[in-house]
Amino acid sequence: MAVAEKLIYLALAGALGTLARYGLAGFVHRLNGVSFPWGTVTVNILGCFVAGLVWGLLENRWVLPPHLRTAVMVGFFGAFTTFSTFILETTELMRSSEWLLAMGNLLLQNGAGLIALIVGGFLARIL
């Protein structure tokens, strides 16, 4: 399979993941109308659940060509929620008994992500 064809599958799956995230998060937000980001919470938790379900099925039951597996797991779920990828990678570390790396990954990405957002916002105000 040509690289261009793999990229097309990846891009299409990513577009579907983006549209699914936008639609679901917006729908949940309209349902509750409060300032807490329930739409994002829903997308992240559902994304983790479905990514784990699909990943488990791909590992044990379903046979999917590598380019379609990448399109689903990286394209769709990567666009639907990168949180699911983050949690899946952390779970892989835990599964390999790499407990310190798993906890480090959790702390680093959450802590550094929060700090990076604050610093970026601060720089935007002073530029």
C-alpha positions as CSV (number, residue, x, y, z in Angstrom):
1,M,0.0,0.0,0.0
2,A,1.3,3.4,-0.9
3,V,2.1,6.0,1.7
4,A,-0.4,8.4,0.2
5,E,-3.2,5.9,0.5
6,K,-2.3,5.3,4.2
7,L,-2.3,9.0,4.8
8,I,-5.8,9.3,3.2
9,Y,-7.2,6.6,5.5
10,L,-5.6,8.3,8.5
11,A,-6.9,11.8,7.5
12,L,-10.4,10.5,6.9
13,A,-10.5,8.7,10.2
14,G,-9.1,11.8,11.9
15,A,-11.8,13.9,10.3
16,L,-14.5,11.5,11.5
17,G,-13.0,11.6,15.1
18,T,-13.0,15.4,15.1
19,L,-16.6,15.6,13.9
20,A,-17.7,12.9,16.5
21,R,-15.9,14.9,19.3
22,Y,-17.4,18.2,18.3
23,G,-20.9,16.7,17.9
24,L,-20.9,14.7,21.2
25,A,-19.3,17.4,23.3
26,G,-21.6,20.0,22.0
27,F,-24.7,17.8,22.5
28,V,-23.7,17.1,26.1
29,H,-23.0,20.7,26.8
30,R,-26.4,21.8,25.4
31,L,-28.1,19.2,27.6
32,N,-26.7,20.5,30.9
33,G,-26.0,24.1,30.1
34,V,-23.6,24.6,33.1
35,S,-20.1,26.0,33.0
36,F,-18.5,22.7,34.0
37,P,-17.1,21.0,30.8
38,W,-19.3,17.9,30.9
39,G,-19.0,17.6,27.1
40,T,-15.2,17.2,27.3
41,V,-15.5,14.9,30.3
42,T,-17.9,12.7,28.4
43,V,-15.7,12.6,25.3
44,N,-12.6,11.8,27.3
45,I,-14.1,9.0,29.4
46,L,-16.1,7.5,26.5
47,G,-13.0,7.8,24.3
48,C,-10.9,5.9,26.8
49,F,-13.6,3.2,27.2
50,V,-14.2,2.7,23.4
51,A,-10.4,2.9,22.7
52,G,-9.8,0.2,25.3
53,L,-12.6,-1.9,23.9
54,V,-11.4,-1.6,20.3
55,W,-7.8,-2.1,21.3
56,G,-8.7,-5.3,23.2
57,L,-10.8,-6.6,20.4
58,L,-8.0,-5.8,17.9
59,E,-5.5,-7.6,20.2
60,N,-7.7,-10.7,20.7
61,R,-10.5,-11.1,18.3
62,W,-10.6,-8.8,15.3
63,V,-8.1,-9.0,12.4
64,L,-7.6,-5.6,10.8
65,P,-4.9,-4.7,8.3
66,P,-2.2,-2.5,9.8
67,H,-3.2,0.6,7.8
68,L,-6.8,0.4,9.0
69,R,-5.7,-0.3,12.6
70,T,-3.6,2.8,12.5
71,A,-6.4,4.8,11.0
72,V,-8.8,3.7,13.8
73,M,-6.5,3.9,16.7
74,V,-4.4,7.0,15.7
75,G,-6.7,8.8,13.3
76,F,-10.1,8.4,14.8
77,F,-9.3,8.1,18.5
78,G,-6.4,10.6,18.2
79,A,-8.8,13.2,16.8
80,F,-11.7,12.1,19.1
81,T,-9.6,12.5,22.2
82,T,-5.8,12.5,22.7
83,F,-6.7,11.8,26.3
84,S,-7.5,8.2,25.3
85,T,-4.1,7.8,23.7
86,F,-2.4,9.2,26.8
87,I,-4.3,6.8,29.0
88,L,-3.7,3.9,26.7
89,E,0.0,4.6,26.7
90,T,0.0,4.9,30.5
91,T,-1.8,1.6,30.8
92,E,0.7,0.0,28.6
93,L,3.5,1.2,30.9
94,M,1.5,-0.2,33.9
95,R,0.9,-3.5,32.0
96,S,4.7,-3.8,31.6
97,S,5.1,-3.1,35.4
98,E,6.7,0.2,34.6
99,W,5.0,1.8,37.6
100,L,7.3,4.8,38.0
101,L,7.2,5.6,34.3
102,A,3.4,5.3,34.3
103,M,3.1,7.7,37.3
104,G,5.7,9.9,35.8
105,N,3.8,10.1,32.6
106,L,0.6,11.0,34.4
107,L,2.3,13.7,36.5
108,L,4.4,15.1,33.7
109,Q,1.7,15.4,31.0
110,N,-0.9,16.8,33.4
111,G,1.4,19.1,35.3
112,A,3.5,20.2,32.4
113,G,0.4,20.6,30.2
114,L,-1.2,22.9,32.8
115,I,2.0,24.9,33.3
116,A,2.5,25.2,29.5
117,L,-1.0,26.5,29.0
118,I,-0.6,29.1,31.7
119,V,2.8,30.2,30.4
120,G,1.4,30.4,26.8
121,G,-1.5,32.4,28.0
122,F,0.8,34.8,29.9
123,L,3.0,35.2,26.9
124,A,0.1,35.9,24.7
125,R,-1.0,38.8,27.0
126,I,2.4,40.4,27.0
127,L,3.2,40.2,23.3
